[in-house]
Amino acid sequence: MTDPTPSDLHDARVEKVDLAAVLDGLDEFWSQRVVGEANGTLLKVAKGTGSTLWHSHDDQDETFLVMSGRLVVQLRDRDVTLDPGEMFIVPRGVEHCPIAPDEARFLILGTSITSNAAGGKPAWSARPASA
């Protein structure tokens, strides 16, 4: 079975998405799961604890919206601490390193899929759990 494309998600966007259930189904920290697409922007959820590696995205901005826990987005010149309901946009090309002191759950918005900083690729929510 192949992964659905963003256009496949476009066709299914009239359905509601239980973000908590999708997050509960993630078995790896910092692994992203695409949950929708709107106007060319992919909506992805992830959960994290500890930190990722320093990285940047030359092709897009990356927006973090924290749903639970605390996420610290380290930049080279400062740290940005995000609590539930807060968001931060990392401009394209800016090095950053997300850190979660304890488990954090968050939504990531971007125009394309970004590999997680640990080296894996994001999963699609439509993929069966056993795949």
SEDREN-559662 format. One record per residue (C-alpha): residue in three letters; chain; x, y, z. Coordinates in nm, 2 decimals. Layout:
<code = Ala	unit = A	xx = X	yy = Y	zz = Z> $
...
END
This chain:
<code = Met	unit = A	xx = 0.00	yy = 0.00	zz = 0.00> $
<code = Thr	unit = A	xx = 0.13	yy = 0.35	zz = -0.09> $
<code = Asp	unit = A	xx = 0.10	yy = 0.65	zz = 0.14> $
<code = Pro	unit = A	xx = -0.18	yy = 0.88	zz = 0.06> $
<code = Thr	unit = A	xx = -0.08	yy = 1.21	zz = -0.10> $
<code = Pro	unit = A	xx = -0.18	yy = 1.56	zz = 0.02> $
<code = Ser	unit = A	xx = -0.45	yy = 1.56	zz = -0.25> $
<code = Asp	unit = A	xx = -0.59	yy = 1.24	zz = -0.10> $
<code = Leu	unit = A	xx = -0.62	yy = 1.42	zz = 0.23> $
<code = His	unit = A	xx = -0.79	yy = 1.71	zz = 0.05> $
<code = Asp	unit = A	xx = -1.07	yy = 1.48	zz = -0.05> $
<code = Ala	unit = A	xx = -1.12	yy = 1.36	zz = 0.31> $
<code = Arg	unit = A	xx = -1.10	yy = 1.69	zz = 0.49> $
<code = Val	unit = A	xx = -1.48	yy = 1.71	zz = 0.55> $
<code = Glu	unit = A	xx = -1.43	yy = 1.45	zz = 0.83> $
<code = Lys	unit = A	xx = -1.33	yy = 1.55	zz = 1.18> $
<code = Val	unit = A	xx = -1.00	yy = 1.43	zz = 1.31> $
<code = Asp	unit = A	xx = -0.95	yy = 1.31	zz = 1.67> $
<code = Leu	unit = A	xx = -0.60	yy = 1.46	zz = 1.73> $
<code = Ala	unit = A	xx = -0.57	yy = 1.30	zz = 2.07> $
<code = Ala	unit = A	xx = -0.63	yy = 0.95	zz = 1.92> $
<code = Val	unit = A	xx = -0.38	yy = 1.01	zz = 1.64> $
<code = Leu	unit = A	xx = -0.12	yy = 1.13	zz = 1.90> $
<code = Asp	unit = A	xx = -0.19	yy = 0.83	zz = 2.12> $
<code = Gly	unit = A	xx = -0.12	yy = 0.61	zz = 1.82> $
<code = Leu	unit = A	xx = 0.23	yy = 0.75	zz = 1.76> $
<code = Asp	unit = A	xx = 0.49	yy = 0.51	zz = 1.90> $
<code = Glu	unit = A	xx = 0.80	yy = 0.73	zz = 1.83> $
<code = Phe	unit = A	xx = 0.87	yy = 1.07	zz = 1.98> $
<code = Trp	unit = A	xx = 0.94	yy = 1.34	zz = 1.72> $
<code = Ser	unit = A	xx = 0.78	yy = 1.14	zz = 1.45> $
<code = Gln	unit = A	xx = 0.52	yy = 1.34	zz = 1.25> $
<code = Arg	unit = A	xx = 0.18	yy = 1.23	zz = 1.14> $
<code = Val	unit = A	xx = 0.00	yy = 1.42	zz = 0.87> $
<code = Val	unit = A	xx = -0.36	yy = 1.48	zz = 0.97> $
<code = Gly	unit = A	xx = -0.48	yy = 1.71	zz = 0.70> $
<code = Glu	unit = A	xx = -0.41	yy = 1.97	zz = 0.43> $
<code = Ala	unit = A	xx = -0.57	yy = 2.31	zz = 0.38> $
<code = Asn	unit = A	xx = -0.48	yy = 2.56	zz = 0.11> $
<code = Gly	unit = A	xx = -0.15	yy = 2.39	zz = 0.04> $
<code = Thr	unit = A	xx = -0.05	yy = 2.37	zz = 0.41> $
<code = Leu	unit = A	xx = 0.01	yy = 2.03	zz = 0.56> $
<code = Leu	unit = A	xx = -0.11	yy = 1.99	zz = 0.92> $
<code = Lys	unit = A	xx = 0.10	yy = 1.74	zz = 1.12> $
<code = Val	unit = A	xx = 0.09	yy = 1.63	zz = 1.48> $
<code = Ala	unit = A	xx = 0.38	yy = 1.50	zz = 1.68> $
<code = Lys	unit = A	xx = 0.48	yy = 1.43	zz = 2.04> $
<code = Gly	unit = A	xx = 0.82	yy = 1.48	zz = 2.18> $
<code = Thr	unit = A	xx = 1.03	yy = 1.44	zz = 2.49> $
<code = Gly	unit = A	xx = 1.40	yy = 1.52	zz = 2.52> $
<code = Ser	unit = A	xx = 1.54	yy = 1.70	zz = 2.21> $
<code = Thr	unit = A	xx = 1.59	yy = 1.67	zz = 1.84> $
<code = Leu	unit = A	xx = 1.90	yy = 1.77	zz = 1.65> $
<code = Trp	unit = A	xx = 1.97	yy = 2.12	zz = 1.53> $
<code = His	unit = A	xx = 1.83	yy = 2.17	zz = 1.18> $
<code = Ser	unit = A	xx = 1.67	yy = 2.41	zz = 0.95> $
<code = His	unit = A	xx = 1.43	yy = 2.41	zz = 0.65> $
<code = Asp	unit = A	xx = 1.55	yy = 2.60	zz = 0.35> $
<code = Asp	unit = A	xx = 1.22	yy = 2.56	zz = 0.16> $
<code = Gln	unit = A	xx = 0.96	yy = 2.66	zz = 0.42> $
<code = Asp	unit = A	xx = 0.87	yy = 2.82	zz = 0.75> $
<code = Glu	unit = A	xx = 0.77	yy = 2.58	zz = 1.03> $
<code = Thr	unit = A	xx = 0.49	yy = 2.66	zz = 1.27> $
<code = Phe	unit = A	xx = 0.46	yy = 2.49	zz = 1.61> $
<code = Leu	unit = A	xx = 0.13	yy = 2.50	zz = 1.80> $
<code = Val	unit = A	xx = 0.15	yy = 2.34	zz = 2.14> $
<code = Met	unit = A	xx = -0.16	yy = 2.13	zz = 2.25> $
<code = Ser	unit = A	xx = -0.02	yy = 1.99	zz = 2.58> $
<code = Gly	unit = A	xx = 0.30	yy = 2.00	zz = 2.78> $
<code = Arg	unit = A	xx = 0.58	yy = 2.25	zz = 2.71> $
<code = Leu	unit = A	xx = 0.79	yy = 2.29	zz = 2.40> $
<code = Val	unit = A	xx = 1.11	yy = 2.49	zz = 2.40> $
<code = Val	unit = A	xx = 1.22	yy = 2.60	zz = 2.05> $
<code = Gln	unit = A	xx = 1.59	yy = 2.67	zz = 2.08> $
<code = Leu	unit = A	xx = 1.73	yy = 2.92	zz = 1.83> $
<code = Arg	unit = A	xx = 2.09	yy = 3.02	zz = 1.81> $
<code = Asp	unit = A	xx = 2.03	yy = 3.35	zz = 1.98> $
<code = Arg	unit = A	xx = 1.74	yy = 3.27	zz = 2.22> $
<code = Asp	unit = A	xx = 1.50	yy = 3.01	zz = 2.35> $
<code = Val	unit = A	xx = 1.12	yy = 3.04	zz = 2.29> $
<code = Thr	unit = A	xx = 0.91	yy = 2.86	zz = 2.55> $
<code = Leu	unit = A	xx = 0.56	yy = 2.75	zz = 2.43> $
<code = Asp	unit = A	xx = 0.29	yy = 2.64	zz = 2.66> $
<code = Pro	unit = A	xx = -0.05	yy = 2.49	zz = 2.56> $
<code = Gly	unit = A	xx = -0.24	yy = 2.72	zz = 2.32> $
<code = Glu	unit = A	xx = 0.08	yy = 2.91	zz = 2.22> $
<code = Met	unit = A	xx = 0.25	yy = 2.90	zz = 1.88> $
<code = Phe	unit = A	xx = 0.57	yy = 3.01	zz = 1.72> $
<code = Ile	unit = A	xx = 0.68	yy = 3.04	zz = 1.36> $
<code = Val	unit = A	xx = 1.04	yy = 2.94	zz = 1.28> $
<code = Pro	unit = A	xx = 1.13	yy = 3.13	zz = 0.96> $
<code = Arg	unit = A	xx = 1.27	yy = 2.93	zz = 0.67> $
<code = Gly	unit = A	xx = 1.65	yy = 2.88	zz = 0.69> $
<code = Val	unit = A	xx = 1.66	yy = 2.95	zz = 1.07> $
<code = Glu	unit = A	xx = 1.84	yy = 2.68	zz = 1.27> $
<code = His	unit = A	xx = 1.63	yy = 2.55	zz = 1.55> $
<code = Cys	unit = A	xx = 1.62	yy = 2.26	zz = 1.80> $
<code = Pro	unit = A	xx = 1.29	yy = 2.17	zz = 1.97> $
<code = Ile	unit = A	xx = 1.32	yy = 2.04	zz = 2.32> $
<code = Ala	unit = A	xx = 1.04	yy = 1.90	zz = 2.54> $
<code = Pro	unit = A	xx = 1.14	yy = 1.87	zz = 2.91> $
<code = Asp	unit = A	xx = 0.85	yy = 1.63	zz = 2.96> $
<code = Glu	unit = A	xx = 0.61	yy = 1.49	zz = 2.70> $
<code = Ala	unit = A	xx = 0.47	yy = 1.76	zz = 2.47> $
<code = Arg	unit = A	xx = 0.21	yy = 1.73	zz = 2.20> $
<code = Phe	unit = A	xx = 0.19	yy = 1.98	zz = 1.92> $
<code = Leu	unit = A	xx = 0.06	yy = 2.06	zz = 1.58> $
<code = Ile	unit = A	xx = 0.32	yy = 2.15	zz = 1.30> $
<code = Leu	unit = A	xx = 0.22	yy = 2.35	zz = 1.00> $
<code = Gly	unit = A	xx = 0.42	yy = 2.37	zz = 0.68> $
<code = Thr	unit = A	xx = 0.39	yy = 2.37	zz = 0.30> $
<code = Ser	unit = A	xx = 0.56	yy = 2.03	zz = 0.27> $
<code = Ile	unit = A	xx = 0.67	yy = 1.73	zz = 0.47> $
<code = Thr	unit = A	xx = 0.97	yy = 1.79	zz = 0.69> $
<code = Ser	unit = A	xx = 1.16	yy = 1.48	zz = 0.80> $
<code = Asn	unit = A	xx = 1.18	yy = 1.46	zz = 1.17> $
<code = Ala	unit = A	xx = 1.51	yy = 1.58	zz = 1.30> $
<code = Ala	unit = A	xx = 1.60	yy = 1.23	zz = 1.43> $
<code = Gly	unit = A	xx = 1.63	yy = 1.12	zz = 1.07> $
<code = Gly	unit = A	xx = 1.29	yy = 0.94	zz = 1.01> $
<code = Lys	unit = A	xx = 1.01	yy = 1.04	zz = 0.77> $
<code = Pro	unit = A	xx = 0.67	yy = 1.14	zz = 0.88> $
<code = Ala	unit = A	xx = 0.39	yy = 0.89	zz = 0.88> $
<code = Trp	unit = A	xx = 0.04	yy = 0.95	zz = 0.73> $
<code = Ser	unit = A	xx = -0.26	yy = 0.92	zz = 0.96> $
<code = Ala	unit = A	xx = -0.44	yy = 0.71	zz = 0.70> $
<code = Arg	unit = A	xx = -0.17	yy = 0.44	zz = 0.71> $
<code = Pro	unit = A	xx = -0.28	yy = 0.13	zz = 0.91> $
<code = Ala	unit = A	xx = -0.11	yy = 0.10	zz = 1.24> $
<code = Ser	unit = A	xx = 0.05	yy = -0.23	zz = 1.14> $
<code = Ala	unit = A	xx = 0.21	yy = -0.08	zz = 0.83> $
END
